[in-house]
Amino acid sequence: MVSIFVGPVYFIVQYFIWTAVYGSAETINGIALPQMIRYFGAVALIGYLTMDFADWNLDMLIRTGKFLTYALRPLNHRFFAFSQKVGHRLLGFVVEFIPCVLIFTLLFRIDMRPAYIGWTILSIALAYLMLFFVNYCLGMASFWIVQSYGIRSVYSILSAVFSGMLIPLVFFPKPMQIIQFFLPFQYTSYVPAMVFLGQYSLGDIHLSIPAIVGIQAAAVLAVFLVSELMYKAAMKQFTAVGV
């Protein structure tokens, strides 16, 4: 429950930074200050709902040999890990998400009502899946390189920058914005946050909410297929002894 304070602290830092950046300007890159404040409030809340540790957990199981106990079971470990994540985030919804919604609404007086609640829920669910499948793929790298910490660290840094957690992606150069459509980063944070606001644009491309959620779903499907191929290859690669 200590993590309850992470979201508000993150939000306060962003609030003071962007208030100073805007100064007397009404909008920057088409985003007004109140929208920017709501954007970072949404990013903080979405982070509570999608947080995942599948990469670290799978890496640990492979390095210690404990993955053998799962490989011998009739249940696919990826499904087990996903079920574990569901339970973990249901707990997070109660002890992290709800208290932070109340803090943002009652203490900071921020309107945290999504523009389209149905599309927002769907987009967050897709972000939830995207983060899990990507992290599971990163964890499976340990089947080939033993220790995936380096790869996971690099991805974590790239994700922090290009997912929209630190700065909205519209502030990046246009070519870099276009590239984001073909990378998994924006689909974990930026897209659901913009769906929450009710408008989406990137690289001077303006899309309707149903269109960008559809693209997000296609990206999740692509990563799932990659995960499926990697899992089958990993099972052929994996060797272990003992119990």
C-alpha angles and dihedrals in degrees: 000000000000086000088070087082094051095073097049092045090049089048094049091051092050091045094057093041095052095039087058092044094052096045104160094343115116097204138010119198089348095305121115120214095251089053091049091052091050090046093059091043088055092046091053093049094044089053090060091053098045104035110136139184101181092120095054093043095049092046090053093049092051096046094048095043092240090121087079091074089057095043089058094053124091089233117091108242092222089060090047091051091048091050088050089053092050092054092045093052094045086059089045090052090059102039100030114019101044095045090049092049088054092047093050093044102040103028103032095029092227119157102235097177111124119236091231111019096189095050090043093054090047093048092049090049090053090048087051090055094043093054092048096049093045092048092047090053089051090050091050089060085080089073088070107026100030093221117051096176093108094051092045092050093051091048091048091055093046091047093051090054103037102033092071095249095121100029134001111263093237087077092066123089112280096248090053090050091054091050089057090072088068097044128073097232104088093047092066099055119349097054097049090044092052091045086053089055091047099239136079133195134152131165090005087300112129115197133182117246094252090049096052092044088052090052089048090053090050090051091051090050091051092051090046090055090049089050091050093052092046092049093053091047091046093054089056090048098047120099127170143153133210131034 
